Amino acid sequence: MPEPVVEATLGALGAPSAAEQRVSPDVERLLVRPPRTFAQWAERNIAAFK
């Protein structure tokens, strides 16, 4: 995705809420890795959108 699209999407999503921040440790424990941001996911999957 073009950077302006990613930035606009992240801007629309806003900062994580208190509830989202509380579940973050559970995500890491269940996935056995730290959670990724949307930008990290998009960078990893960019080829699928070309």
C-alpha positions in Angstrom: 0.0 0.0 0.0 1.3 3.5 -0.7 2.6 5.2 2.4 -0.1 7.9 2.4 -2.8 5.2 2.5 -1.2 3.4 5.4 -0.7 6.7 7.3 -4.3 7.7 6.7 -5.6 4.3 7.8 -3.5 4.5 11.0 -4.6 8.0 11.6 -8.3 6.9 11.3 -7.7 4.0 13.7 -6.2 6.3 16.4 -4.3 5.3 19.5 -5.0 2.0 21.2 -7.7 2.3 23.9 -7.1 1.3 27.5 -8.9 -2.1 26.8 -6.7 -2.7 23.8 -3.6 -2.0 25.8 -4.6 -4.4 28.5 -5.0 -7.3 26.1 -1.6 -6.7 24.5 0.3 -9.0 26.9 -2.2 -11.8 26.2 -1.6 -11.4 22.5 2.1 -11.8 23.0 1.6 -14.8 25.2 -0.8 -16.6 22.8 1.2 -15.8 19.7 4.5 -16.5 21.3 5.8 -13.2 19.7 5.2 -9.5 20.2 2.1 -8.2 18.4 2.7 -6.4 15.1 1.4 -3.0 14.0 -0.7 -2.6 10.9 2.3 -0.9 9.3 4.5 -3.9 10.0 1.8 -6.3 8.6 1.4 -4.1 5.5 5.1 -4.0 4.9 5.3 -7.8 5.2 2.4 -8.4 2.8 3.0 -5.6 0.3 3.6 -8.1 -2.6 0.0 -9.3 -2.3 -1.3 -5.9 -3.2 0.9 -5.1 -6.2 
